[in-house]
Amino acid sequence: EYLDGSGDIELYHIAQDLSESKNLANEKKGKVGDLKQKLIAWRNDVLARIPVPNPSYDPERAPEWWSRRTGKLIDSSARKRFPTTEKDL
């Protein structure tokens, strides 16, 4: 189950499909339902809270970082300590 709001469900037989290339969710709807109920019960038992999207998230500002010390934006490229690729060495 993805918590991105898409509602996508995936089910794989890991012993036979280690690369997770064949999603069995549509073929095994009963198994998906059983596992989903177990997941819901477990979340209730441990009082797990489901993450919700941040309403203030702005994808245009995602690369920016905030300085906790100064409360000002820091250019993320200024924080990179290592080259991103070997060719930049």
N, C-alpha and C positions, 0 to 999 in steps of 0.2 A: 504494500500500500504506500503510495506517495502522498505526502502531506503538502503538496504544492497547489492543491485545489483542482487538479486535473481529474481526480477520481480514478486514476489508473491503478489497476491491480495486476500484479505479476506473480506467477507460480511456476517454479521450475523443479524438475526431478534432478537434483544435484548429482546423485550417484551415476546417472546416465547422461547428464548434460552439464558437465562441469563449467562450460563456457557460458551457460545461461543463454543459449541461442534460440531455444524453443519455448515460448511462453505457453503454458498449459492452462491458464486461467479460464479461457473460453470453453475448453474441453472438460474441465473438472470443476464445474460450478458448485457442486455439492461440497467438494473438498475446500474450495475457496470460502464458502459460507461457514463451514465448521471452523476453519482456522481464524476467520474474521471474528466469530463469536468468542473463541478462546482469547484472541487478542484484546477484545473489548473487556472480557472478564478480568484478564490480567491487568489491564490499565486501571480498571476500577479498584482491584485489590491493592495496587501500589500507589493509588491516588495520582496517577500520571496525568499531566496536563498536556493537551494537544497544542503544539505551537500554532500561532495565528500569524498571518501576514502583518508586517509592520505598515500601518497606514501612512507613515511619514517617509517611507522608502522612496527615494528618487533615483532611478537607474542612471540618470545623467550625472549624478554626484557620487555614484558608487566608488569610483577610483580614488576619491578624496578621503583623506584621513583627518581626524581631529586630534589635536594635541591635548592630552588630558591635563597637562601642566598649565598651558596658556589658554586653552579653550579656543584656539584658532586652528584653521585648516592647515594641513601639511601636505605638500605635493607628494604623492606616493612614489614618484620616480626619485625623489631626493632621499628616500629611505632605503632604496635598494643598495645593498652592500656588495652584491655579486653580479657579474654579467648574466643576462638571461640565457645566452647561448654560448657554446664554445667558441664560435667565430668572433665573439666580442672580447675574448681573452687577450 
